[in-house]
């Protein structure tokens, strides 16, 4: 559900861009006459950021209920501010005017809101949380997952496009998540070539790509085709005043 929410946000951004986007998106982002790219991205990030945070809260409550512990409601994580969105949009436009990259950047802001909500509930209740890999997982996510279950206050700022990984929470050590094996992830990291963390992560990336090149290219082509089809239908449904 969290993935669907962030995807929906990205789809609305790219649908708007496909309709109204001009040759110079940087000028469009700065346009003060009418609704500009930053304004639209902000409205979408707020709308779906709230949905992402709400779903994360429901997940935390469900795990608490299954664990037999009282659930303590708390405020959701703060939604992306206008400044956050503007920084994200301008930062992306500096390197690319590709509609997909801009929309993915906004989708990551939405996903981050859900992740931070899970962390907030964990901290407020003394629960543990871990970064759980899922789908086409990058090397950096594997390293984060290798940390295992812990109580910490740092947040994950790194989110790659189409990332399915997310924080999971547990209120006691009897709770486990199918397929999550931090020891195996740490083994991959420790055995990777390189002396520094950066060198090891880059080595893991190269190895993964070499082993899965054909699959990765096929997945990218399939994802692009599906996104184009979805964009066409989203353009008809788009309703941003």
KOLTI-549949 format. One record per atom (N, C-alpha, C): chain; atom name; x negated, y, z. Coordinates in pm, whole numbers, plus 32768, in hexadecimal, padded with zeros to 4 digits. Layout:
A CA X Y Z
...
//
This chain:
A N 7FAE 7F88 8000
A CA 8000 8000 8000
A C 7FAA 807E 8000
A N 7F3E 807E 8050
A CA 7EE4 80F1 8053
A C 7EA8 8109 7FC9
A N 7E82 809E 7F85
A CA 7E49 80AB 7EFE
A C 7EB1 80E4 7E9F
A N 7F2C 80B7 7EA8
A CA 7F96 80E8 7E4F
A C 7FAE 817D 7E64
A N 7FA5 81A9 7EE2
A CA 7FBD 8237 7F00
A C 7F50 828E 7EC3
A N 7ED2 8267 7ED5
A CA 7E65 82B7 7E9C
A C 7E67 82B2 7E04
A N 7E8F 8240 7DCB
A CA 7E9B 8235 7D3A
A C 7F09 8290 7D05
A N 7F78 8295 7D4E
A CA 7FE8 82E9 7D24
A C 7FBF 837C 7D24
A N 7F73 83A4 7D89
A CA 7F42 842E 7D8F
A C 7EE9 844C 7D17
A N 7E8C 83F1 7CF9
A CA 7E33 8404 7C86
A C 7E81 8409 7C04
A N 7EE7 83B4 7BF8
A CA 7F38 83B2 7B7E
A C 7F82 8435 7B69
A N 7FB2 8470 7BD4
A CA 7FFB 84EF 7BC6
A C 7F9D 855F 7B9B
A N 7F23 855E 7BCF
A CA 7EC2 85C4 7BA6
A C 7EA1 85B5 7B12
A N 7E82 853B 7AE8
A CA 7E5A 8526 7A5C
A C 7ECE 853E 79FE
A N 7F4A 851F 7A29
A CA 7FBE 8539 79D5
A C 7FD0 85CF 79C0
A N 7FBD 861B 7A2B
A CA 7FC8 86AE 7A21
A C 7F5B 86E4 79C5
A N 7EE2 86B0 79D4
A CA 7E73 86DC 797F
A C 7E8C 86BB 78EC
A N 7EC5 8646 78D3
A CA 7EDE 861E 7849
A C 7F45 8678 7805
A N 7F9D 86B2 7856
A CA 8004 870B 7820
A C 7FD0 879A 7814
A N 7F90 87CA 787F
A CA 7F6C 8858 7887
A C 7ED7 8875 787A
A N 7E84 880E 787C
A CA 7DF5 8824 7879
A C 7DC5 8862 77F6
A N 7D6F 88C5 7802
A CA 7D39 8908 778C
A C 7CAC 88D9 776E
A N 7C66 8926 771B
A CA 7BDE 8902 76F6
A C 7B7A 891C 7767
A N 7B9B 897E 77BC
A CA 7B40 89A0 782A
A C 7B8A 8995 78AE
A N 7B7A 8923 78F0
A CA 7BC3 890B 796D
A C 7B8F 8961 79DE
A N 7B13 898D 79D5
A CA 7ADE 89E4 7A3E
A C 7B29 8A68 7A3F
A N 7B47 8A9E 79CA
A CA 7B97 8B18 79C3
A C 7C24 8AFF 79F7
A N 7C5A 8A89 79D9
A CA 7CE0 8A68 7A07
A C 7CE2 8A5F 7AA0
A N 7C77 8A2B 7ADA
A CA 7C73 8A1E 7B6C
A C 7C72 8AA7 7BAE
A N 7C3D 8B0B 7B69
A CA 7C33 8B91 7BA1
A C 7CA9 8BEA 7B7C
A N 7D00 8BBA 7B24
A CA 7D6E 8C0B 7AF1
A C 7DC6 8C3C 7B64
A N 7DD8 8CBC 7B6C
A CA 7E2A 8CF6 7BD8
A C 7EB9 8D12 7BAA
A N 7ED6 8CFA 7B2B
A CA 7F5C 8D11 7AF7
A C 7FA5 8C8C 7AEE
A N 8008 8C7C 7B43
A CA 8051 8BFE 7B45
A C 8006 8B93 7B92
A N 802D 8B17 7B80
A CA 7FF5 8AA7 7BC8
A C 7F75 8A79 7B87
A N 7F05 8A75 7BD1
A CA 7E88 8A47 7B97
A C 7E65 89BB 7BC7
A N 7DF7 8986 7B97
A CA 7DD0 88FC 7BB4
A C 7DBB 88E4 7C48
A N 7D7E 8942 7C8E
A CA 7D67 8930 7D1E
A C 7DEB 8930 7D69
A N 7E46 898A 7D43
A CA 7ECA 898F 7D85
A C 7F13 890A 7D78
A N 7F16 88D5 7CFE
A CA 7F5D 8858 7CE4
A C 7F1B 87E4 7D2F
A N 7E96 87DF 7D2A
A CA 7E4E 8774 7D70
A C 7E66 877B 7E06
A N 7E6E 87F4 7E3B
A CA 7E88 8806 7ECB
A C 7F12 87D1 7EF0
A N 7F78 87F5 7EA1
A CA 8000 87C5 7EBE
A C 8006 872D 7EBB
A N 7FC4 86F2 7E59
A CA 7FC3 8660 7E4D
A C 7F76 861F 7EBF
A N 7F03 8659 7EE4
A CA 7EB3 8622 7F52
A C 7EFE 862A 7FD6
A N 7F49 8694 7FEB
A CA 7F99 86A2 8065
A C 800A 863A 8068
A N 8051 8630 7FF9
A CA 80C4 85D5 7FF1
A C 809A 8544 8009
A N 8036 8516 7FC0
A CA 800E 848A 7FC9
A C 7FAE 8470 803C
A N 7F68 84D9 8069
A CA 7F16 84CA 80E1
A C 7F6C 84AA 8159
A N 7FDF 84EC 8162
A CA 803D 84D2 81D0
A C 8072 8442 81C7
A N 808F 8414 814D
A CA 80BF 838B 813C
A C 8053 8326 8163
A N 7FD7 8341 813C
A CA 7F68 82E8 815C
A C 7F53 82DF 81F4
A N 7F58 8351 8238
A CA 7F47 8353 82C9
A C 7FB8 8307 830F
A N 8032 8317 82DC
A CA 80A6 82D4 8318
A C 809C 823C 830B
A N 806F 820D 8297
A CA 805F 817D 8283
A C 7FF0 8147 82DC
A N 7F85 8193 82EC
A CA 7F18 8168 8344
A C 7F4A 815C 83D4
A N 7F9D 81BA 83FE
A CA 7FD7 81B3 8484
A C 802C 8135 8494
A N 807C 8116 842F
A CA 80D1 809F 8434
A C 807D 8020 843F
A N 800C 801F 83F9
A CA 7FB2 7FAC 8400
A C 7F7B 7F9C 848D
A N 7F50 800B 84CA
A CA 7F19 8006 8552
A C 7F82 7FD6 85B5
A N 7FFC 8004 85A3
A CA 8068 7FDA 85FD
A C 8086 7F45 85EC
A N 8085 7F16 856F
A CA 80A1 7E89 8556
A C 8036 7E2F 8594
A N 7FB7 7E57 8589
A CA 7F4A 7E08 85C4
A C 7F56 7E07 865D
A N 7F7B 7E79 8697
A CA 7F8E 7E7F 8728
A C 7FFC 7E20 8754
A N 806A 7E20 870A
A CA 80DB 7DC9 872C
A C 80B3 7D37 8723
A N 806C 7D12 86B8
A CA 803F 7C88 86A7
A C 7FD9 7C60 8712
A N 7F91 7CC3 8747
A CA 7F2B 7CA8 87AC
A C 7F65 7CA9 883A
A N 7FE4 7CD0 8845
A CA 8024 7CD1 88C7
A C 7FF6 7D41 8922
A N 7FCE 7DB2 88E7
A CA 7FA4 7E25 8938
A C 8000 7E9B 891B
A N 8013 7EF4 897D
A CA 8069 7F69 8967
A C 802D 7FC4 88FB
A N 8084 7FFA 88A8
A CA 8056 8055 8841
A C 806A 80E4 8870
A N 8000 8132 886C
A CA 8006 81BD 8897
A C 8008 8219 881E
A N 8078 825C 8804
A CA 807F 82B8 8792
A C 801B 832A 87A2
A N 7FED 835C 8733
A CA 7F8F 83CC 8734
A C 7FA4 841E 86B6
A N 7F6B 8495 86B3
A CA 7F75 84E8 863B
A C 7F2A 84A5 85C9
A N 7F5F 84B5 8551
A CA 7F1B 847F 84DB
A C 7EA0 84D4 84BC
A N 7E48 84A0 846B
A CA 7DD2 84ED 8442
A C 7DFE 8568 83F5
A N 7DAE 85D0 83FC
A CA 7DCE 864B 83B5
A C 7DD0 8634 831F
A N 7E2E 8676 82DC
A CA 7E38 866B 824C
A C 7DCB 86BE 820A
A N 7DA8 86A0 818D
A CA 7D44 86F0 8147
A C 7D6E 8783 8142
A N 7D15 87DB 8166
A CA 7D34 886A 8161
A C 7D24 889D 80D2
A N 7D51 8917 80BC
A CA 7D41 8953 8038
A C 7CAD 895E 8016
A N 7C5D 8981 807B
A CA 7BCD 898A 8066
A C 7B8F 8904 8041
A N 7BBD 8897 8084
A CA 7B8B 8811 8064
A C 7BA6 87EF 7FD1
A N 7C22 880B 7FA7
A CA 7C4A 87EA 7F1E
A C 7BFD 883F 7EB9
A N 7BF1 88C0 7ED6
A CA 7BA8 8919 7E7B
A C 7B17 88EB 7E6C
A N 7AD7 88C8 7EDC
A CA 7A4D 889A 7ED8
A C 7A41 881A 7E86
A N 7AA1 87C0 7E95
A CA 7AA1 8742 7E4B
A C 7AB3 875A 7DB6
A N 7B14 87AD 7D92
A CA 7B31 87C9 7D05
A C 7ABB 880D 7CC2
A N 7A89 8878 7D01
A CA 7A18 88C1 7CC6
A C 799B 886A 7CBE
A N 7985 881A 7D26
A CA 7910 87C2 7D27
A C 7914 875E 7CB5
A N 798B 8729 7C97
A CA 7999 86CB 7C29
A C 7989 8711 7BA3
A N 79C2 8789 7B97
A CA 79BC 87D2 7B19
A C 792E 87FD 7AF4
A N 78D7 8806 7B58
A CA 784D 882D 7B3C
A C 7804 87C3 7AEA
A N 7830 8747 7AF7
A CA 77ED 86DA 7AB1
A C 7842 869C 7A43
A N 78C7 86AF 7A4A
A CA 791D 866F 79E7
A C 79A4 86B6 79DF
A N 79DC 86BA 7966
A CA 7A63 86EE 7951
A C 7AC0 867C 7929
A N 7A93 8603 7944
A CA 7AE3 858D 7927
A C 7B5B 8585 7984
A N 7BD2 8576 794C
A CA 7C4D 8574 799C
A C 7C4C 8504 7A03
A N 7C16 8491 79DB
A CA 7C15 841E 7A35
A C 7BBE 8438 7AB0
A N 7B4C 8476 7A9B
A CA 7AF1 848F 7B0B
A C 7B2C 84F5 7B6C
A N 7B6D 855C 7B37
A CA 7BAB 85C1 7B8D
A C 7C1C 8584 7BDE
A N 7C70 8537 7B9C
A CA 7CE1 84FA 7BE3
A C 7CB2 8494 7C4A
A N 7C47 844A 7C2A
A CA 7C12 83E8 7C8A
A C 7BDC 842E 7D06
A N 7BA0 84A3 7CF3
A CA 7B6A 84EE 7D65
A C 7BDA 8517 7DC3
A N 7C4C 8541 7D8D
A CA 7CBE 8565 7DE1
A C 7CF7 84E9 7E26
A N 7CFB 8479 7DDD
A CA 7D2A 83FC 7E18
A C 7CD4 83D1 7E8D
A N 7C51 83EC 7E85
A CA 7BF8 83C7 7EF4
A C 7C13 841D 7F70
A N 7C3C 849A 7F5D
A CA 7C62 84ED 7FD0
A C 7CDB 84B1 8017
A N 7D38 847E 7FC8
A CA 7DB0 843F 8001
A C 7D89 83C1 804E
A N 7D36 836E 8011
A CA 7D0A 82F2 8053
A C 7CC0 8311 80D5
A N 7C6D 8377 80D3
A CA 7C1F 839C 8149
A C 7C7A 83C1 81BE
A N 7CEC 83FF 81A2
A CA 7D49 8423 820C
A C 7D7E 83A8 8253
A N 7D9E 8340 8206
A CA 7DCB 82C3 8244
A C 7D5E 8281 8295
A N 7CE3 8281 8260
A CA 7C71 8245 82A8
A C 7C58 828E 832C
A N 7C5D 8311 8328
A CA 7C44 835F 83A1
A C 7CB2 834D 8408
A N 7D2B 8334 83DA
A CA 7D99 831B 8438
A C 7D80 8298 8483
A N 7D55 8230 843C
A CA 7D35 81B1 847D
A C 7CC7 81C4 84E5
A N 7C5F 820E 84C1
A CA 7BF2 8229 851F
A C 7C25 8274 859A
A N 7C7D 82D3 8583
A CA 7CAF 8325 85F1
A C 7CFC 82D0 8654
A N 7D51 8276 8622
A CA 7D9D 821F 867C
A C 7D40 81C1 86C7
A N 7CD8 8192 8684
A CA 7C78 813A 86C7
A C 7C32 8183 873A
A N 7C06 81FC 8720
A CA 7BC1 8248 8789
A C 7C1E 8268 87FE
A N 7C9A 828A 87DE
A CA 7CF9 82B1 8847
A C 7D23 823C 88A0
A N 7D1A 81C1 886A
A CA 7D47 814D 88B5
A C 7CD4 80F4 88E4
A N 7C59 811A 88C0
A CA 7BE7 80C9 88E9
A C 7BD8 804A 8897
A N 7C1C 8045 8824
A CA 7C13 7FCE 87CE
A C 7B93 7FD1 877C
A N 7B73 7F61 8740
A CA 7B01 7F57 86E7
A C 7B32 7F63 8656
A N 7ADA 7F8F 85FE
A CA 7AFF 7F92 8572
A C 7A86 7F72 851C
A N 7AA3 7F43 84A3
A CA 7A3A 7F18 8447
A C 7A63 7F3C 83B9
A N 79FF 7F4C 8364
A CA 7A15 7F69 82D7
A C 7A23 7EE5 828D
A N 7A98 7ECA 8257
A CA 7AB6 7E49 821A
A C 7AAF 7E52 8182
A N 7A50 7E0A 8143
A CA 7A46 7E0C 80B0
A C 7ABD 7DC8 806E
A N 7AE0 7DF9 7FFA
A CA 7B4D 7DBC 7FAF
A C 7B3F 7DE5 7F1D
A N 7B5C 7D8A 7EC3
A CA 7B58 7DAB 7E36
A C 7AC9 7DBB 7E03
A N 7AB7 7E18 7DA5
A CA 7A35 7E30 7D67
A C 79DF 7E85 7DC5
A N 799E 7E43 7E24
A CA 7959 7E87 7E91
A C 78CD 7EB4 7E68
A N 78AB 7F2F 7E87
A CA 7825 7F63 7E65
A C 77C2 7F3D 7ED4
A N 7742 7F4F 7EB6
A CA 76D7 7F2A 7F14
A C 76E1 7F79 7F95
A N 7703 7FF9 7F8B
A CA 770B 804C 8002
A C 7778 801B 8060
A N 77EA 7FF1 8027
A CA 7857 7FBC 8079
A C 782E 7F3A 80BE
A N 77DE 7EE9 8078
A CA 77AC 7E6D 80B5
A C 7756 7E8D 812F
A N 7702 7EF2 8123
A CA 76AD 7F19 8193
A C 7701 7F4C 8208
A N 7766 7F9C 81EC
A CA 77BF 7FCB 8257
A C 7805 7F56 829A
A N 7830 7EF5 824A
A CA 7876 7E81 8280
A C 781B 7E2B 82D5
A N 7798 7E2E 82B9
A CA 7739 7DDA 8303
A C 7729 7E07 8393
A N 7759 7E7E 83B5
A CA 774F 7EAE 843F
A C 77A9 7E60 849D
A N 7810 7E1F 8466
A CA 786B 7DD2 84BA
A C 78CA 7E29 8509
A N 7905 7DED 8570
A CA 7965 7E33 85C5
A C 791B 7E89 862B
A N 7943 7F06 8635
A CA 7902 7F5F 8695
A C 795B 7FD7 86B2
A N 7935 801E 8719
A CA 7978 809B 873D
A C 7916 810A 871C
A N 793A 815D 86BD
A CA 78DF 81C8 8695
A C 7931 8243 866C
A N 78EC 82B3 8661
A CA 7933 832F 8644
A C 7912 8367 85BA
A N 78B8 8326 8572
A CA 789A 8359 84EC
A C 7908 8331 848B
A N 7915 8379 841E
A CA 797A 835B 83BA
A C 7938 833A 8335
A N 7980 82F2 82E2
A CA 794E 82CE 825F
A C 7972 833E 81FD
A N 790E 8383 81CB
A CA 7925 83EB 8169
A C 7914 83B5 80DB
A N 78C5 834A 80CF
A CA 78AD 830F 804B
A C 7925 82BB 8022
A N 7965 82E1 7FB5
A CA 79CF 8290 7F7C
A C 79BD 8292 7EE4
A N 79A6 821E 7EAA
A CA 7999 821C 7E19
A C 7A22 820F 7DD9
A N 7A2B 8229 7D59
A CA 7AAB 8222 7D12
A C 7AE3 8195 7D1A
A N 7B67 818D 7D2A
A CA 7BAF 810D 7D30
A C 7B7F 80B2 7DA1
A N 7B55 80EE 7E0F
A CA 7B27 80A1 7E82
A C 7B9E 8066 7ECD
A N 7B9E 7FE2 7EDD
A CA 7C09 7F9D 7F26
A C 7BE2 7F80 7FB7
A N 7B67 7F9E 7FDC
A CA 7B39 7F84 8064
A C 7B7F 7FE5 80C4
A N 7B8A 7FBB 8142
A CA 7BCF 8011 81A1
A C 7BA8 7FEB 822F
A N 7BC6 8044 828D
A CA 7BB1 8022 831A
A C 7C1F 7FC6 8349
A N 7BF9 7F63 8399
A CA 7C58 7F0D 83DF
A C 7C40 7F1F 8474
A N 7CA4 7EFF 84C1
A CA 7C9F 7F17 8552
A C 7CBE 7E96 859C
A N 7C84 7E88 8612
A CA 7CAB 7E18 8666
A C 7CA5 7E43 86F8
A N 7D02 7E0E 8746
A CA 7D0E 7E32 87D3
A C 7CD0 7DCA 882E
A N 7CAC 7D57 87F6
A CA 7C66 7CF2 8844
A C 7C14 7C9B 87E5
A N 7BB7 7C4F 881D
A CA 7B5B 7C01 87CA
A C 7B9B 7B84 878F
A N 7C18 7B69 87B2
A CA 7C5E 7AF6 8777
A C 7C93 7B17 86EC
A N 7C94 7B95 86C8
A CA 7CC8 7BBF 8646
A C 7C5A 7BB7 85DC
A N 7C79 7B77 856D
A CA 7C19 7B6D 8500
A C 7C60 7B88 847B
A N 7C13 7BAB 8417
A CA 7C4B 7BC8 8393
A C 7C10 7B64 832F
A N 7C67 7B21 82E5
A CA 7C3C 7ABA 8287
A C 7BD5 7AF0 8224
A N 7B66 7AAA 8218
A CA 7B01 7ACF 81B7
A C 7A99 7B33 81E8
A N 7AAF 7B6E 825D
A CA 7A4F 7BD1 828F
A C 79DE 7B8B 82D9
A N 7965 7B95 82A4
A CA 78F1 7B4F 82DB
A C 787B 7BAF 82E4
A N 7874 7BFF 834E
A CA 7809 7C63 8358
A C 777D 7C27 8358
A N 776E 7BAD 838C
A CA 76EA 7B6D 838D
A C 76BB 7B50 82FF
A N 7715 7B25 82A9
A CA 76F2 7B0A 821D
A C 76CF 7B8D 81D6
A N 771A 7BF7 81F4
A CA 76FD 7C79 81B6
A C 7674 7CAC 81E1
A N 7655 7C98 8261
A CA 75D3 7CC6 8292
A C 7562 7C74 8252
A N 757B 7BF5 823A
A CA 7517 7B9F 81FA
A C 74F8 7BD3 816E
A N 7562 7BF9 8124
A CA 754E 7C30 809E
A C 74F6 7CAE 80A4
A N 7512 7D00 8108
A CA 74C6 7D7D 8116
A C 7434 7D62 813E
A N 7420 7D0E 81A2
A CA 739A 7CF6 81D6
A C 7340 7CB0 8170
A N 737B 7C5E 8118
A CA 732D 7C14 80B6
A C 7318 7C62 8035
A N 7357 7CD6 8029
A CA 7348 7D27 7FAF
A C 72BA 7D61 7FA8
A N 728A 7D76 7F2F
A CA 7205 7DAE 7F1D
A C 7201 7E40 7F48
A N 718E 7E6A 7F7E
A CA 717E 7EF5 7FA7
A C 715A 7F02 8039
A N 711C 7F72 805A
A CA 70F3 7F8C 80E3
A C 7156 7FE6 812D
A N 7195 8041 80E5
A CA 71F4 809D 8123
A C 7283 8074 8102
A N 72E3 80AD 814C
A CA 7370 808F 8133
A C 7397 80B4 80A4
A N 7367 8127 8076
A CA 7387 8154 7FEE
A C 7353 80F2 7F86
A N 72D9 80C2 7F99
A CA 729E 8064 7F3B
A C 72EB 7FE0 7F3A
A N 7312 7FB1 7FB0
A CA 735D 7F34 7FBB
A C 73E7 7F40 7F7A
A N 742B 7FAF 7F92
A CA 74B0 7FC3 7F57
A C 74A7 7FC8 7EBF
A N 7444 8010 7E8A
A CA 7432 8016 7DF9
A C 7413 7F8D 7DBF
A N 73C5 7F3E 7E0A
A CA 73A6 7EB7 7DDD
A C 7425 7E61 7DDA
A N 747A 7E6F 7E3E
A CA 74F8 7E24 7E42
A C 7552 7E4D 7DCE
A N 7552 7ECD 7DAD
A CA 75A3 7EFC 7D3D
A C 7574 7EBF 7CB9
A N 74F2 7EBF 7CA5
A CA 74BC 7E87 7C29
A C 74DB 7DF2 7C1D
A N 74CB 7DAB 7C8B
A CA 74E4 7D1B 7C8B
A C 7576 7CFD 7C6F
A N 75D0 7D49 7CAE
A CA 765F 7D32 7C9B
A C 7686 7D4D 7C0A
A N 7652 7DB9 7BD2
A CA 7675 7DDA 7B48
A C 7641 7D72 7AE7
A N 75C6 7D44 7AFF
A CA 758B 7CDF 7AA6
A C 75DC 7C5D 7AA8
A N 760E 7C39 7B1E
A CA 7658 7BBC 7B2C
A C 76E8 7BC7 7AFC
A N 771E 7C41 7AF9
A CA 77AD 7C50 7ADB
A C 77C7 7CB3 7A6A
A N 7764 7CC9 7A13
A CA 776F 7D30 79AC
A C 77EB 7D1F 7955
A N 77FE 7CA7 791E
A CA 786F 7C90 78C4
A C 78F4 7CA4 790C
A N 78FD 7C72 7987
A CA 7978 7C81 79D4
A C 7993 7D15 79F2
A N 792B 7D5E 7A17
A CA 793A 7DEC 7A38
A C 796C 7E3A 79BE
A N 7930 7E21 794A
A CA 7958 7E67 78D1
A C 79E8 7E45 78AB
A N 7A0D 7DC5 78BD
A CA 7A96 7D9C 789E
A C 7AF9 7DDD 78FD
A N 7AD5 7DE5 797D
A CA 7B2D 7E24 79E0
A C 7B3F 7EB9 79C2
A N 7AD1 7EFB 799A
A CA 7AD9 7F89 7979
A C 7B33 7FA0 7901
A N 7B26 7F4C 789B
A CA 7B79 7F5A 7824
A C 7C0C 7F42 7844
A N 7C26 7EDD 7896
A CA 7CB0 7EBE 78BC
A C 7CEA 7F2E 7911
A N 7C9B 7F61 7970
A CA 7CCA 7FCE 79C6
A C 7CE8 804B 7974
A N 7C92 8066 7911
A CA 7CA7 80DC 78BD
A C 7D28 80CF 786C
A N 7D3F 8058 7834
A CA 7DB9 8042 77E4
A C 7E36 8051 783B
A N 7E31 8018 78B4
A CA 7EA4 8022 790D
A C 7EBB 80B2 7939
A N 7E4C 80FA 7953
A CA 7E5A 8186 797E
A C 7E96 81DC 790E
A N 7E6E 81C2 7891
A CA 7EA4 820D 7821
A C 7F3A 81F4 7812
A N 7F61 8177 7824
A CA 7FEF 8155 781C
A C 803E 8196 788D
A N 8003 8194 7905
A CA 8045 81CF 7979
A C 804D 8267 796C
A N 7FE4 82A3 7935
A CA 7FE3 8334 7923
A C 8052 8361 78C5
A N 806A 8310 785E
A CA 80D1 8333 77FD
A C 815B 8335 783F
A N 8174 82D0 7895
A CA 81F5 82CB 78D9
A C 81FD 8332 7948
A N 818C 834C 798D
A CA 818A 83AF 79F9
A C 81A4 843B 79C6
A N 8175 8457 794D
A CA 8188 84DB 7914
A C 821C 84FC 7905
A N 826C 8496 78E7
A CA 82FC 84AA 78D8
A C 8340 84BF 795F
A N 8308 8480 79C8
A CA 8344 8487 7A4C
A C 8310 84F9 7AA0
A N 82A4 853A 7A73
A CA 8260 85A0 7AC3
A C 82C0 860E 7AE9
A N 82C1 8631 7B69
A CA 831C 8698 7B9A
A C 82D8 86EC 7C03
A N 8279 8740 7BD8
A CA 8233 8799 7C31
A C 825C 8827 7C11
A N 82A1 8867 7C6E
A CA 82D4 88EE 7C56
A C 8268 8955 7C6E
//
